[in-house]
Amino acid sequence: MNVYLMFSDRDFDTNGESPFNEESLIQDLELELLFQEMSLGDSFLYGIVRKALICSLKDPERIRYRQQVLQDCLKHASAVHRLYDFAVSAIEQEKKHYFGIFMRYPVSILHSSLELMRDLMGHLKQVRKIADDERENFLSPGFSRLFSMIRTELSDRYSDEIETHLKAMRLRMECSFALDLGRGT
């Protein structure tokens, strides 16, 4: 899902081309301290802040678009922080799932994958709840579009369908696992 909070017509490209004089500009304007303060030690935010501040905008409409998104961020900082925290938590949750020594067995892979999907669905439901609860409070076109996409992409129907698939796969896995047990001696 693209977010479109930095641009109205495309997603923000963190790997996009930087100005040729990027390092000189950062040093001359002493921007490193600003980057660190804005990102509060978060390496992901650091990269975004650095890229966003270095790549200048010349189009007044794009500047207004970002300023409207920023106004929403400032007015509703707690909701924005909650959205960000859920996104970071989901990424960390994925990293925590241990695919160790037993991962050469299909049943173990399936079990771990199902648990990860169940955990991630919990995060997605929380993001959807924020979108439902907060959509009326945000006025910028960027956030309106984001919340609309979240509500569409993470609809109740979608969540129910995923839950149905997860339950069916868990049941199949349990049956398969039970069938694989041999006789004890």
Backbone as JSON Lines, residues from 0, in Angstrom:
{"i":0,"aa":"M","n":[0.85,-1.17,0.0],"ca":[0.0,0.0,0.0],"c":[0.9,1.23,0.0]}
{"i":1,"aa":"N","n":[0.7,2.1,-0.95],"ca":[1.43,3.36,-0.98],"c":[0.76,4.34,-0.03]}
{"i":2,"aa":"V","n":[1.55,5.23,0.52],"ca":[1.04,6.11,1.57],"c":[0.67,7.5,1.04]}
{"i":3,"aa":"Y","n":[1.43,8.07,0.17],"ca":[1.15,9.38,-0.45],"c":[1.04,10.53,0.55]}
{"i":4,"aa":"L","n":[1.84,10.52,1.58],"ca":[1.84,11.65,2.51],"c":[2.86,12.72,2.12]}
{"i":5,"aa":"M","n":[3.87,12.35,1.34],"ca":[4.88,13.32,0.92],"c":[4.54,13.95,-0.43]}
{"i":6,"aa":"F","n":[3.9,13.16,-1.29],"ca":[3.49,13.63,-2.62],"c":[2.07,13.16,-2.86]}
{"i":7,"aa":"S","n":[1.3,13.93,-3.61],"ca":[-0.09,13.54,-3.88],"c":[-0.2,12.5,-4.99]}
{"i":8,"aa":"D","n":[0.82,12.42,-5.83],"ca":[0.73,11.56,-7.01],"c":[1.67,10.36,-7.01]}
{"i":9,"aa":"R","n":[2.47,10.22,-5.98],"ca":[3.4,9.09,-5.91],"c":[3.86,8.92,-4.47]}
{"i":10,"aa":"D","n":[4.41,7.75,-4.21],"ca":[4.95,7.48,-2.89],"c":[6.34,8.09,-2.78]}
{"i":11,"aa":"F","n":[6.77,8.34,-1.58],"ca":[8.09,8.91,-1.31],"c":[9.16,7.86,-1.56]}
{"i":12,"aa":"D","n":[10.15,8.18,-2.38],"ca":[11.21,7.24,-2.73],"c":[12.45,7.55,-1.9]}
{"i":13,"aa":"T","n":[12.68,6.72,-0.89],"ca":[13.84,6.95,-0.03],"c":[15.15,6.65,-0.74]}
{"i":14,"aa":"N","n":[15.07,5.94,-1.85],"ca":[16.28,5.62,-2.62],"c":[16.44,6.52,-3.82]}
{"i":15,"aa":"G","n":[15.64,7.57,-3.91],"ca":[15.71,8.47,-5.04],"c":[17.03,9.22,-5.08]}
{"i":16,"aa":"E","n":[17.24,9.87,-6.2],"ca":[18.49,10.59,-6.41],"c":[18.59,11.8,-5.49]}
{"i":17,"aa":"S","n":[19.77,11.98,-4.92],"ca":[20.05,13.12,-4.05],"c":[20.83,14.17,-4.83]}
{"i":18,"aa":"P","n":[20.82,15.4,-4.34],"ca":[21.61,16.43,-5.03],"c":[23.1,16.09,-5.01]}
{"i":19,"aa":"F","n":[23.8,16.54,-6.01],"ca":[25.23,16.23,-6.13],"c":[26.02,16.76,-4.95]}
{"i":20,"aa":"N","n":[25.55,17.83,-4.33],"ca":[26.29,18.49,-3.25],"c":[25.71,18.15,-1.87]}
{"i":21,"aa":"E","n":[25.11,16.99,-1.74],"ca":[24.41,16.62,-0.51],"c":[25.3,16.75,0.72]}
{"i":22,"aa":"E","n":[26.46,16.16,0.71],"ca":[27.33,16.17,1.89],"c":[27.8,17.59,2.23]}
{"i":23,"aa":"S","n":[28.13,18.37,1.21],"ca":[28.54,19.75,1.46],"c":[27.4,20.57,2.04]}
{"i":24,"aa":"L","n":[26.22,20.36,1.52],"ca":[25.03,21.06,2.0],"c":[24.77,20.72,3.47]}
{"i":25,"aa":"I","n":[24.86,19.46,3.82],"ca":[24.63,19.02,5.2],"c":[25.67,19.64,6.12]}
{"i":26,"aa":"Q","n":[26.9,19.65,5.68],"ca":[27.97,20.2,6.5],"c":[27.85,21.72,6.61]}
{"i":27,"aa":"D","n":[27.63,22.41,5.49],"ca":[27.56,23.88,5.5],"c":[26.41,24.39,6.35]}
{"i":28,"aa":"L","n":[25.27,23.71,6.29],"ca":[24.1,24.16,7.04],"c":[23.98,23.48,8.41]}
{"i":29,"aa":"E","n":[24.97,22.63,8.72],"ca":[24.99,21.89,9.98],"c":[23.66,21.18,10.21]}
{"i":30,"aa":"L","n":[23.24,20.43,9.2],"ca":[21.94,19.74,9.24],"c":[21.97,18.44,10.02]}
{"i":31,"aa":"E","n":[23.14,17.88,10.26],"ca":[23.23,16.59,10.95],"c":[22.53,16.64,12.31]}
{"i":32,"aa":"L","n":[22.72,17.69,13.06],"ca":[22.07,17.84,14.36],"c":[20.55,17.88,14.2]}
{"i":33,"aa":"L","n":[20.09,18.59,13.19],"ca":[18.66,18.66,12.91],"c":[18.09,17.28,12.58]}
{"i":34,"aa":"F","n":[18.8,16.54,11.74],"ca":[18.37,15.18,11.38],"c":[18.25,14.31,12.64]}
{"i":35,"aa":"Q","n":[19.25,14.38,13.49],"ca":[19.26,13.55,14.7],"c":[18.13,13.94,15.65]}
{"i":36,"aa":"E","n":[17.91,15.22,15.81],"ca":[16.84,15.68,16.71],"c":[15.46,15.32,16.17]}
{"i":37,"aa":"M","n":[15.29,15.46,14.87],"ca":[13.99,15.15,14.27],"c":[13.68,13.65,14.32]}
{"i":38,"aa":"S","n":[14.7,12.82,14.21],"ca":[14.47,11.37,14.17],"c":[14.48,10.73,15.56]}
{"i":39,"aa":"L","n":[14.94,11.44,16.57],"ca":[14.94,10.95,17.95],"c":[15.58,9.57,18.09]}
{"i":40,"aa":"G","n":[16.66,9.35,17.36],"ca":[17.37,8.09,17.47],"c":[16.79,6.95,16.65]}
{"i":41,"aa":"D","n":[15.72,7.19,15.93],"ca":[15.09,6.15,15.1],"c":[15.77,6.16,13.74]}
{"i":42,"aa":"S","n":[16.47,5.07,13.41],"ca":[17.25,5.05,12.17],"c":[16.38,5.13,10.92]}
{"i":43,"aa":"F","n":[15.19,4.54,10.97],"ca":[14.29,4.63,9.82],"c":[13.87,6.09,9.6]}
{"i":44,"aa":"L","n":[13.43,6.75,10.67],"ca":[13.04,8.16,10.55],"c":[14.2,9.03,10.13]}
{"i":45,"aa":"Y","n":[15.39,8.7,10.6],"ca":[16.58,9.47,10.22],"c":[16.74,9.48,8.7]}
{"i":46,"aa":"G","n":[16.61,8.31,8.08],"ca":[16.75,8.23,6.63],"c":[15.69,9.03,5.9]}
{"i":47,"aa":"I","n":[14.46,8.98,6.41],"ca":[13.36,9.73,5.8],"c":[13.59,11.24,5.94]}
{"i":48,"aa":"V","n":[13.93,11.66,7.15],"ca":[14.17,13.09,7.42],"c":[15.29,13.61,6.53]}
{"i":49,"aa":"R","n":[16.36,12.87,6.48],"ca":[17.51,13.3,5.68],"c":[17.13,13.45,4.21]}
{"i":50,"aa":"K","n":[16.46,12.45,3.66],"ca":[16.09,12.49,2.24],"c":[15.08,13.62,1.98]}
{"i":51,"aa":"A","n":[14.1,13.76,2.87],"ca":[13.05,14.76,2.67],"c":[13.6,16.18,2.73]}
{"i":52,"aa":"L","n":[14.54,16.43,3.63],"ca":[15.07,17.79,3.77],"c":[16.1,18.12,2.71]}
{"i":53,"aa":"I","n":[16.8,17.13,2.22],"ca":[17.84,17.38,1.22],"c":[17.24,17.59,-0.17]}
{"i":54,"aa":"C","n":[16.21,16.84,-0.47],"ca":[15.6,16.94,-1.8],"c":[14.57,18.07,-1.78]}
{"i":55,"aa":"S","n":[14.94,19.18,-2.33],"ca":[14.09,20.37,-2.25],"c":[12.87,20.26,-3.16]}
{"i":56,"aa":"L","n":[11.85,21.01,-2.8],"ca":[10.64,21.12,-3.6],"c":[10.59,22.51,-4.21]}
{"i":57,"aa":"K","n":[10.13,22.58,-5.44],"ca":[10.0,23.87,-6.11],"c":[8.55,24.17,-6.46]}
{"i":58,"aa":"D","n":[7.72,23.14,-6.47],"ca":[6.33,23.27,-6.85],"c":[5.49,23.72,-5.64]}
{"i":59,"aa":"P","n":[4.88,24.9,-5.71],"ca":[4.08,25.4,-4.57],"c":[2.95,24.45,-4.15]}
{"i":60,"aa":"E","n":[2.35,23.74,-5.11],"ca":[1.26,22.81,-4.77],"c":[1.78,21.65,-3.92]}
{"i":61,"aa":"R","n":[2.95,21.16,-4.27],"ca":[3.53,20.06,-3.48],"c":[3.92,20.54,-2.09]}
{"i":62,"aa":"I","n":[4.41,21.75,-2.0],"ca":[4.76,22.32,-0.7],"c":[3.5,22.47,0.16]}
{"i":63,"aa":"R","n":[2.42,22.99,-0.42],"ca":[1.15,23.12,0.32],"c":[0.63,21.76,0.76]}
{"i":64,"aa":"Y","n":[0.72,20.79,-0.13],"ca":[0.27,19.43,0.19],"c":[0.99,18.9,1.44]}
{"i":65,"aa":"R","n":[2.31,19.05,1.46],"ca":[3.09,18.59,2.61],"c":[2.78,19.4,3.85]}
{"i":66,"aa":"Q","n":[2.58,20.69,3.7],"ca":[2.27,21.52,4.86],"c":[0.92,21.14,5.47]}
{"i":67,"aa":"Q","n":[-0.05,20.78,4.65],"ca":[-1.34,20.33,5.16],"c":[-1.19,19.02,5.92]}
{"i":68,"aa":"V","n":[-0.38,18.09,5.39],"ca":[-0.12,16.83,6.09],"c":[0.58,17.13,7.42]}
{"i":69,"aa":"L","n":[1.55,18.04,7.39],"ca":[2.27,18.4,8.6],"c":[1.33,19.02,9.64]}
{"i":70,"aa":"Q","n":[0.39,19.86,9.2],"ca":[-0.58,20.44,10.14],"c":[-1.38,19.34,10.83]}
{"i":71,"aa":"D","n":[-1.82,18.35,10.07],"ca":[-2.52,17.22,10.68],"c":[-1.64,16.48,11.67]}
{"i":72,"aa":"C","n":[-0.38,16.29,11.31],"ca":[0.56,15.6,12.21],"c":[0.71,16.36,13.52]}
{"i":73,"aa":"L","n":[0.79,17.66,13.43],"ca":[0.95,18.47,14.64],"c":[-0.33,18.49,15.48]}
{"i":74,"aa":"K","n":[-1.48,18.59,14.84],"ca":[-2.75,18.63,15.56],"c":[-3.12,17.29,16.18]}
{"i":75,"aa":"H","n":[-2.69,16.21,15.55],"ca":[-3.1,14.87,15.98],"c":[-1.87,13.98,16.17]}
{"i":76,"aa":"A","n":[-0.91,14.52,16.9],"ca":[0.37,13.82,17.08],"c":[0.2,12.44,17.71]}
{"i":77,"aa":"S","n":[-0.71,12.31,18.66],"ca":[-0.85,11.01,19.34],"c":[-1.35,9.94,18.37]}
{"i":78,"aa":"A","n":[-2.27,10.28,17.48],"ca":[-2.76,9.31,16.5],"c":[-1.66,8.95,15.51]}
{"i":79,"aa":"V","n":[-0.88,9.92,15.09],"ca":[0.22,9.66,14.15],"c":[1.26,8.76,14.83]}
{"i":80,"aa":"H","n":[1.55,9.03,16.09],"ca":[2.5,8.2,16.83],"c":[1.97,6.77,16.97]}
{"i":81,"aa":"R","n":[0.69,6.63,17.22],"ca":[0.1,5.29,17.35],"c":[0.22,4.53,16.02]}
{"i":82,"aa":"L","n":[-0.08,5.19,14.91],"ca":[0.07,4.56,13.6],"c":[1.51,4.11,13.37]}
{"i":83,"aa":"Y","n":[2.42,4.99,13.65],"ca":[3.84,4.68,13.46],"c":[4.27,3.54,14.38]}
{"i":84,"aa":"D","n":[3.85,3.6,15.63],"ca":[4.22,2.55,16.59],"c":[3.7,1.18,16.16]}
{"i":85,"aa":"F","n":[2.48,1.13,15.62],"ca":[1.95,-0.15,15.15],"c":[2.74,-0.66,13.95]}
{"i":86,"aa":"A","n":[3.13,0.24,13.08],"ca":[3.92,-0.18,11.91],"c":[5.28,-0.72,12.35]}
{"i":87,"aa":"V","n":[5.94,-0.01,13.26],"ca":[7.24,-0.46,13.75],"c":[7.08,-1.77,14.53]}
{"i":88,"aa":"S","n":[6.05,-1.87,15.32],"ca":[5.79,-3.08,16.09],"c":[5.58,-4.29,15.18]}
{"i":89,"aa":"A","n":[4.87,-4.09,14.09],"ca":[4.64,-5.18,13.14],"c":[5.95,-5.63,12.51]}
{"i":90,"aa":"I","n":[6.79,-4.69,12.16],"ca":[8.09,-5.03,11.57],"c":[8.95,-5.77,12.59]}
{"i":91,"aa":"E","n":[8.95,-5.29,13.83],"ca":[9.72,-5.96,14.88],"c":[9.16,-7.34,15.18]}
{"i":92,"aa":"Q","n":[7.85,-7.48,15.14],"ca":[7.21,-8.78,15.39],"c":[7.69,-9.8,14.35]}
{"i":93,"aa":"E","n":[7.78,-9.36,13.13],"ca":[8.24,-10.26,12.07],"c":[9.68,-10.69,12.32]}
{"i":94,"aa":"K","n":[10.51,-9.77,12.78],"ca":[11.9,-10.1,13.05],"c":[12.04,-11.04,14.25]}
{"i":95,"aa":"K","n":[11.11,-10.97,15.2],"ca":[11.18,-11.8,16.4],"c":[10.84,-13.26,16.13]}
{"i":96,"aa":"H","n":[10.08,-13.51,15.09],"ca":[9.72,-14.9,14.81],"c":[10.98,-15.67,14.46]}
{"i":97,"aa":"Y","n":[11.23,-16.66,15.24],"ca":[12.46,-17.44,15.1],"c":[12.23,-18.6,14.16]}
{"i":98,"aa":"F","n":[12.98,-18.63,13.11],"ca":[12.94,-19.72,12.16],"c":[14.25,-20.51,12.31]}
{"i":99,"aa":"G","n":[14.37,-21.23,13.41],"ca":[15.61,-21.9,13.77],"c":[15.77,-23.29,13.2]}
{"i":100,"aa":"I","n":[16.3,-24.16,14.03],"ca":[16.71,-25.49,13.62],"c":[15.57,-26.34,13.06]}
{"i":101,"aa":"F","n":[14.35,-26.11,13.55],"ca":[13.22,-26.92,13.11],"c":[12.62,-26.42,11.79]}
{"i":102,"aa":"M","n":[13.19,-25.42,11.21],"ca":[12.62,-24.83,10.0],"c":[12.89,-25.65,8.75]}
{"i":103,"aa":"R","n":[13.51,-26.78,8.9],"ca":[13.66,-27.65,7.73],"c":[12.47,-28.58,7.6]}
{"i":104,"aa":"Y","n":[11.56,-28.51,8.57],"ca":[10.36,-29.33,8.54],"c":[9.17,-28.49,8.08]}
{"i":105,"aa":"P","n":[8.46,-28.92,7.08],"ca":[7.32,-28.14,6.57],"c":[6.3,-27.79,7.64]}
{"i":106,"aa":"V","n":[6.02,-28.69,8.55],"ca":[5.04,-28.42,9.61],"c":[5.5,-27.25,10.48]}
{"i":107,"aa":"S","n":[6.8,-27.18,10.78],"ca":[7.34,-26.09,11.6],"c":[7.27,-24.76,10.85]}
{"i":108,"aa":"I","n":[7.59,-24.81,9.58],"ca":[7.53,-23.6,8.77],"c":[6.09,-23.08,8.72]}
{"i":109,"aa":"L","n":[5.16,-23.98,8.47],"ca":[3.76,-23.6,8.41],"c":[3.28,-23.05,9.74]}
{"i":110,"aa":"H","n":[3.62,-23.71,10.83],"ca":[3.2,-23.26,12.16],"c":[3.73,-21.84,12.45]}
{"i":111,"aa":"S","n":[5.01,-21.62,12.21],"ca":[5.6,-20.3,12.47],"c":[4.98,-19.24,11.57]}
{"i":112,"aa":"S","n":[4.75,-19.59,10.33],"ca":[4.16,-18.64,9.38],"c":[2.74,-18.27,9.79]}
{"i":113,"aa":"L","n":[1.98,-19.26,10.23],"ca":[0.61,-18.99,10.67],"c":[0.59,-18.1,11.91]}
{"i":114,"aa":"E","n":[1.49,-18.35,12.83],"ca":[1.57,-17.51,14.04],"c":[1.95,-16.08,13.67]}
{"i":115,"aa":"L","n":[2.89,-15.93,12.76],"ca":[3.29,-14.6,12.31],"c":[2.12,-13.89,11.64]}
{"i":116,"aa":"M","n":[1.4,-14.57,10.77],"ca":[0.24,-13.96,10.1],"c":[-0.83,-13.55,11.12]}
{"i":117,"aa":"R","n":[-1.05,-14.4,12.12],"ca":[-2.04,-14.08,13.16],"c":[-1.62,-12.8,13.9]}
{"i":118,"aa":"D","n":[-0.34,-12.72,14.25],"ca":[0.16,-11.53,14.94],"c":[0.05,-10.28,14.06]}
{"i":119,"aa":"L","n":[0.42,-10.42,12.79],"ca":[0.36,-9.27,11.88],"c":[-1.08,-8.82,11.64]}
{"i":120,"aa":"M","n":[-2.0,-9.76,11.59],"ca":[-3.42,-9.39,11.43],"c":[-3.89,-8.56,12.63]}
{"i":121,"aa":"G","n":[-3.4,-8.87,13.81],"ca":[-3.73,-8.07,14.98],"c":[-3.26,-6.63,14.82]}
{"i":122,"aa":"H","n":[-2.06,-6.45,14.29],"ca":[-1.54,-5.1,14.04],"c":[-2.38,-4.39,12.98]}
{"i":123,"aa":"L","n":[-2.72,-5.1,11.91],"ca":[-3.51,-4.48,10.85],"c":[-4.89,-4.05,11.35]}
{"i":124,"aa":"K","n":[-5.47,-4.84,12.21],"ca":[-6.78,-4.48,12.78],"c":[-6.66,-3.22,13.64]}
{"i":125,"aa":"Q","n":[-5.55,-3.09,14.35],"ca":[-5.36,-1.88,15.17],"c":[-5.18,-0.65,14.27]}
{"i":126,"aa":"V","n":[-4.46,-0.81,13.17],"ca":[-4.3,0.31,12.23],"c":[-5.65,0.68,11.64]}
{"i":127,"aa":"R","n":[-6.44,-0.29,11.29],"ca":[-7.78,-0.04,10.76],"c":[-8.64,0.7,11.78]}
{"i":128,"aa":"K","n":[-8.55,0.3,13.05],"ca":[-9.33,0.97,14.1],"c":[-8.93,2.44,14.22]}
{"i":129,"aa":"I","n":[-7.65,2.72,14.15],"ca":[-7.2,4.12,14.19],"c":[-7.77,4.87,13.01]}
{"i":130,"aa":"A","n":[-7.73,4.27,11.83],"ca":[-8.27,4.93,10.63],"c":[-9.76,5.2,10.81]}
{"i":131,"aa":"D","n":[-10.5,4.24,11.37],"ca":[-11.93,4.43,11.6],"c":[-12.19,5.53,12.62]}
{"i":132,"aa":"D","n":[-11.43,5.52,13.7],"ca":[-11.65,6.47,14.8],"c":[-11.19,7.88,14.46]}
{"i":133,"aa":"E","n":[-10.15,8.01,13.67],"ca":[-9.51,9.32,13.48],"c":[-9.8,9.99,12.14]}
{"i":134,"aa":"R","n":[-10.39,9.3,11.21],"ca":[-10.51,9.84,9.84],"c":[-11.23,11.17,9.78]}
{"i":135,"aa":"E","n":[-12.19,11.4,10.65],"ca":[-12.94,12.66,10.63],"c":[-12.11,13.83,11.18]}
{"i":136,"aa":"N","n":[-11.09,13.53,11.97],"ca":[-10.28,14.57,12.6],"c":[-9.2,15.13,11.69]}
{"i":137,"aa":"F","n":[-8.77,14.35,10.72],"ca":[-7.69,14.76,9.83],"c":[-8.28,15.44,8.6]}
{"i":138,"aa":"L","n":[-7.73,16.59,8.25],"ca":[-8.3,17.4,7.18],"c":[-7.48,17.41,5.9]}
{"i":139,"aa":"S","n":[-6.22,17.03,5.97],"ca":[-5.36,17.11,4.78],"c":[-5.76,16.05,3.76]}
{"i":140,"aa":"P","n":[-5.6,16.39,2.48],"ca":[-5.86,15.4,1.43],"c":[-5.0,14.14,1.59]}
{"i":141,"aa":"G","n":[-3.77,14.31,2.07],"ca":[-2.87,13.17,2.24],"c":[-3.39,12.16,3.25]}
{"i":142,"aa":"F","n":[-3.79,12.63,4.43],"ca":[-4.31,11.72,5.44],"c":[-5.7,11.2,5.08]}
{"i":143,"aa":"S","n":[-6.5,12.04,4.46],"ca":[-7.83,11.56,4.02],"c":[-7.67,10.39,3.07]}
{"i":144,"aa":"R","n":[-6.75,10.52,2.14],"ca":[-6.49,9.45,1.18],"c":[-5.93,8.21,1.88]}
{"i":145,"aa":"L","n":[-4.99,8.4,2.82],"ca":[-4.4,7.28,3.54],"c":[-5.47,6.51,4.31]}
{"i":146,"aa":"F","n":[-6.3,7.22,5.06],"ca":[-7.33,6.55,5.86],"c":[-8.36,5.85,4.97]}
{"i":147,"aa":"S","n":[-8.66,6.46,3.84],"ca":[-9.59,5.83,2.9],"c":[-8.98,4.53,2.35]}
{"i":148,"aa":"M","n":[-7.69,4.56,2.01],"ca":[-7.03,3.35,1.51],"c":[-6.98,2.27,2.58]}
{"i":149,"aa":"I","n":[-6.69,2.66,3.82],"ca":[-6.64,1.69,4.91],"c":[-8.01,1.04,5.09]}
{"i":150,"aa":"R","n":[-9.05,1.86,5.09],"ca":[-10.4,1.32,5.29],"c":[-10.81,0.4,4.13]}
{"i":151,"aa":"T","n":[-10.37,0.72,2.93],"ca":[-10.7,-0.1,1.76],"c":[-9.88,-1.38,1.74]}
{"i":152,"aa":"E","n":[-8.57,-1.24,1.91],"ca":[-7.67,-2.39,1.81],"c":[-7.82,-3.34,3.0]}
{"i":153,"aa":"L","n":[-8.09,-2.8,4.17],"ca":[-8.21,-3.62,5.38],"c":[-9.66,-3.7,5.85]}
{"i":154,"aa":"S","n":[-10.54,-3.91,4.91],"ca":[-11.97,-3.96,5.22],"c":[-12.29,-5.14,6.13]}
{"i":155,"aa":"D","n":[-13.47,-5.1,6.73],"ca":[-13.91,-6.21,7.58],"c":[-13.96,-7.5,6.76]}
{"i":156,"aa":"R","n":[-14.4,-7.4,5.54],"ca":[-14.48,-8.57,4.66],"c":[-13.1,-9.19,4.45]}
{"i":157,"aa":"Y","n":[-12.11,-8.34,4.21],"ca":[-10.75,-8.81,4.03],"c":[-10.25,-9.51,5.31]}
{"i":158,"aa":"S","n":[-10.45,-8.87,6.45],"ca":[-10.01,-9.45,7.73],"c":[-10.69,-10.79,7.98]}
{"i":159,"aa":"D","n":[-11.99,-10.85,7.74],"ca":[-12.72,-12.1,7.94],"c":[-12.2,-13.19,7.01]}
{"i":160,"aa":"E","n":[-11.9,-12.83,5.78],"ca":[-11.39,-13.81,4.82],"c":[-10.03,-14.34,5.25]}
{"i":161,"aa":"I","n":[-9.17,-13.46,5.71],"ca":[-7.85,-13.88,6.18],"c":[-8.0,-14.79,7.39]}
{"i":162,"aa":"E","n":[-8.86,-14.41,8.34],"ca":[-9.09,-15.23,9.53],"c":[-9.59,-16.62,9.15]}
{"i":163,"aa":"T","n":[-10.49,-16.69,8.18],"ca":[-11.01,-17.98,7.71],"c":[-9.9,-18.83,7.13]}
{"i":164,"aa":"H","n":[-9.04,-18.22,6.32],"ca":[-7.92,-18.96,5.73],"c":[-6.94,-19.43,6.8]}
{"i":165,"aa":"L","n":[-6.67,-18.57,7.78],"ca":[-5.74,-18.95,8.85],"c":[-6.28,-20.13,9.66]}
{"i":166,"aa":"K","n":[-7.58,-20.08,9.97],"ca":[-8.19,-21.19,10.72],"c":[-8.15,-22.48,9.91]}
{"i":167,"aa":"A","n":[-8.46,-22.39,8.62],"ca":[-8.45,-23.58,7.76],"c":[-7.04,-24.15,7.66]}
{"i":168,"aa":"M","n":[-6.06,-23.3,7.52],"ca":[-4.68,-23.78,7.42],"c":[-4.21,-24.39,8.74]}
{"i":169,"aa":"R","n":[-4.61,-23.78,9.85],"ca":[-4.24,-24.32,11.15],"c":[-4.86,-25.7,11.34]}
{"i":170,"aa":"L","n":[-6.12,-25.85,10.94],"ca":[-6.8,-27.13,11.06],"c":[-6.12,-28.17,10.17]}
{"i":171,"aa":"R","n":[-5.8,-27.81,8.95],"ca":[-5.11,-28.73,8.05],"c":[-3.75,-29.13,8.62]}
{"i":172,"aa":"M","n":[-3.06,-28.16,9.2],"ca":[-1.75,-28.43,9.77],"c":[-1.89,-29.41,10.94]}
{"i":173,"aa":"E","n":[-2.88,-29.18,11.79],"ca":[-3.08,-30.06,12.94],"c":[-3.44,-31.47,12.48]}
{"i":174,"aa":"C","n":[-4.29,-31.58,11.49],"ca":[-4.67,-32.9,10.96],"c":[-3.46,-33.57,10.33]}
{"i":175,"aa":"S","n":[-2.7,-32.82,9.55],"ca":[-1.52,-33.37,8.89],"c":[-0.51,-33.83,9.92]}
{"i":176,"aa":"F","n":[-0.34,-33.02,10.94],"ca":[0.62,-33.36,11.99],"c":[0.18,-34.62,12.71]}
{"i":177,"aa":"A","n":[-1.1,-34.73,12.99],"ca":[-1.62,-35.92,13.67],"c":[-1.45,-37.16,12.8]}
{"i":178,"aa":"L","n":[-1.61,-37.03,11.51],"ca":[-1.47,-38.16,10.61],"c":[-0.01,-38.59,10.46]}
{"i":179,"aa":"D","n":[0.91,-37.71,10.71],"ca":[2.32,-38.03,10.56],"c":[2.9,-38.76,11.76]}
{"i":180,"aa":"L","n":[2.17,-38.82,12.85],"ca":[2.7,-39.5,14.04],"c":[2.75,-41.0,13.8]}
{"i":181,"aa":"G","n":[3.86,-41.58,14.17],"ca":[4.01,-43.03,14.01],"c":[3.67,-43.77,15.28]}
{"i":182,"aa":"R","n":[3.72,-45.11,15.21],"ca":[3.43,-45.92,16.39],"c":[4.59,-45.84,17.36]}
{"i":183,"aa":"G","n":[4.26,-45.76,18.61],"ca":[5.28,-45.77,19.65],"c":[5.7,-47.21,19.96]}
{"i":184,"aa":"T","n":[6.93,-47.39,20.39],"ca":[7.38,-48.74,20.73],"c":[7.77,-48.82,22.17]}
